[in-house]
Amino acid sequence: MSVEGNNATAPSPAVAPGGEAIEPVAAARDLARRWPGGIDPRVPAIVPAFDAPFFQAGLAGYSDAAMRIVARRHGCPFCVTEALLDRTLLAGGRGFNKADLGALHDNIPGGAEDHPLACQIMGSDPAEMAAACLKVAEQGLRHDKVYRQLAYDHLSPDERSEVFDTHLRAPGGVQVGRIAADPREETCETLIDEVNAVDPALHPDTRSPRHPASPRALSFETIDINLACPVKKIKSKARGGHWLAEPDGAIAILRAVREAVPAGVVCTVKLRRGFDDTAEMAANFDRILDAAFALGYSWATVHARTVEQKYIGPSRWDILRQIVRRNPDKLIFGSGDVWEVGEIFRMLSYTGVAAVAVARGCIGNPWIFRQARQMLRGEPPAAPTLAEQRAVLEEHFRLSVALNGEHHAGRLMRKFGIRFAAHHPAAEDVRRRFISVGSLAQWREVLERHYPTPG
Ligand SMILES: Cc1cc2nc3c(=O)[nH]c(=O)nc-3n(C[C@H](O)[C@H](O)[C@H](O)COP(=O)(O)O)c2cc1C
């Protein structure tokens, strides 16, 4: 997981004409009256534990298993991994530089507790995407070489050697992040269980029971195809959101993946509302969305910004609403400008999406999920106490150490601390202190000084 840089820009309000009048409390109440848990029953029919109309979005550089587990312990019913490049997966985690997003170990479930989970894959070539998604679906059951053959057999010898020279280790090399025969080997599960074992007081209700490893601990409930990431093309090859400008290629990827993975494996897609604001790109979006559903994709998460917008400027909930209205029988999830709990219910009510992706609004704020559940129960959403803030910072840190090692966790937790500070009564001061943290010892000092333990 990259610890450098982030796209965490300042909140912008979504464009939702007429939406100002929506009262989140009333919207939550109406939803809870309509459906158990406030969620369209078609969603838990696909993923049984997805029992509330919100989830944690993929967030490259943040949403590793530690963040996901903290979110789940606060009521988040479903999480998405950060986007992993298909080639990274086919190469067993090696062969790419930092610009290539997503590390393999961040896309492995963090034990039995880290479910249900979507594995998000992104790429440029239908055959590579299909092979990578098949590898995810099969948990790497076949030899790595076989997946690579599936991905690259159609290439000419020259293209093939270019791909292997540039991107892949020689077939047959030791695969980093290989899915082992013993599922406990090389996964985060052992580490997370160890953390829980040394700290048995940690969430006794939600802690995963110690049990023999099951294949489920490794598997994913869904595979999510990323047609949304705005990061630039490499060597003029489209990927992520850039596919919205090339609908034939996008559809070829969706088709290749759906045909490659077994029919029982749930596939979904994440996409932007368009590449830009032109009518041509809006038509491309419609074509890709229609094709996804026709091919059997179970839901589409629409980030209501364009690719050109990246993460800046308002999300167009008005356009999202039109998309939902044009597709009344399809499951559309929404993303963009969900900064606090009320916006979950505003987006649900205004746009009619079946579920809301919480992204920047949950970085340093797992309580948003607890608050959303409280609102669905008709209770007032509770802000975290200082003691809760400290407990979660420590918990997140322990999980992160288990996953990433102390050095890396220290750097990550500086980043998270800056975001957690928003809840502190002296938010700006604490934020500045986290920003100036240069070592783990200093991080702990901020905790001791600003988050005193009672008594
Ligand atoms: C730092 C960062 C990393 C992101 N990484 C991913 C990713 O890996 N996969 C994905 O589908 N979306 C990713 N997104 C997009 C978010 O899931 C979400 O769609 C977007 O931030 C809009 O929601 P927001 O305005 O409520 O934050 C990322 C966004 C940010 C800010």
Ligand as a Chemical Component Dictionary entry (heavy atoms), coordinates in Angstrom:
data_LIG
# 
_chem_comp.id                   LIG 
_chem_comp.type                 NON-POLYMER 
_chem_comp.pdbx_formal_charge   0 
_chem_comp.three_letter_code    LIG 
# 
loop_
_chem_comp_atom.comp_id 
_chem_comp_atom.atom_id 
_chem_comp_atom.alt_atom_id 
_chem_comp_atom.type_symbol 
_chem_comp_atom.charge 
_chem_comp_atom.model_Cartn_x 
_chem_comp_atom.model_Cartn_y 
_chem_comp_atom.model_Cartn_z 
_chem_comp_atom.pdbx_ordinal 
LIG C1  C1  C 0 -7.336  8.471  -2.064 1  
LIG C2  C2  C 0 -8.410  7.818  -2.863 2  
LIG C3  C3  C 0 -8.214  6.535  -3.358 3  
LIG C4  C4  C 0 -9.221  5.903  -4.095 4  
LIG N1  N1  N 0 -9.032  4.615  -4.521 5  
LIG C5  C5  C 0 -10.045 3.966  -5.130 6  
LIG C6  C6  C 0 -9.904  2.607  -5.523 7  
LIG O1  O1  O 0 -8.846  1.984  -5.343 8  
LIG N2  N2  N 0 -10.966 2.006  -6.095 9  
LIG C7  C7  C 0 -12.162 2.670  -6.304 10 
LIG O2  O2  O 0 -13.118 2.080  -6.802 11 
LIG N3  N3  N 0 -12.302 3.955  -5.983 12 
LIG C8  C8  C 0 -11.283 4.612  -5.402 13 
LIG N4  N4  N 0 -11.449 5.910  -5.027 14 
LIG C9  C9  C 0 -12.748 6.585  -5.298 15 
LIG C10 C10 C 0 -13.692 6.466  -4.123 16 
LIG O3  O3  O 0 -14.071 5.123  -3.900 17 
LIG C11 C11 C 0 -14.962 7.301  -4.344 18 
LIG O4  O4  O 0 -15.646 6.826  -5.477 19 
LIG C12 C12 C 0 -14.640 8.781  -4.535 20 
LIG O5  O5  O 0 -13.717 9.232  -3.578 21 
LIG C13 C13 C 0 -15.913 9.645  -4.469 22 
LIG O6  O6  O 0 -16.486 9.619  -3.203 23 
LIG P1  P1  P 0 -16.284 10.826 -2.125 24 
LIG O7  O7  O 0 -16.428 12.122 -2.871 25 
LIG O8  O8  O 0 -17.432 10.591 -1.139 26 
LIG O9  O9  O 0 -14.942 10.641 -1.529 27 
LIG C14 C14 C 0 -10.442 6.584  -4.339 28 
LIG C15 C15 C 0 -10.622 7.881  -3.869 29 
LIG C16 C16 C 0 -9.624  8.500  -3.131 30 
LIG C17 C17 C 0 -9.873  9.891  -2.638 31 
# 
loop_
_chem_comp_bond.comp_id 
_chem_comp_bond.atom_id_1 
_chem_comp_bond.atom_id_2 
_chem_comp_bond.value_order 
_chem_comp_bond.pdbx_ordinal 
LIG C1  C2  SING 1  
LIG C2  C3  SING 2  
LIG C2  C16 DOUB 3  
LIG C3  C4  DOUB 4  
LIG C4  N1  SING 5  
LIG C4  C14 SING 6  
LIG N1  C5  DOUB 7  
LIG C5  C6  SING 8  
LIG C5  C8  SING 9  
LIG C6  O1  DOUB 10 
LIG C6  N2  SING 11 
LIG N2  C7  SING 12 
LIG C7  O2  DOUB 13 
LIG C7  N3  SING 14 
LIG N3  C8  DOUB 15 
LIG C8  N4  SING 16 
LIG N4  C9  SING 17 
LIG N4  C14 SING 18 
LIG C9  C10 SING 19 
LIG C10 O3  SING 20 
LIG C10 C11 SING 21 
LIG C11 O4  SING 22 
LIG C11 C12 SING 23 
LIG C12 O5  SING 24 
LIG C12 C13 SING 25 
LIG C13 O6  SING 26 
LIG O6  P1  SING 27 
LIG P1  O7  DOUB 28 
LIG P1  O8  SING 29 
LIG P1  O9  SING 30 
LIG C14 C15 DOUB 31 
LIG C15 C16 SING 32 
LIG C16 C17 SING 33 
# 
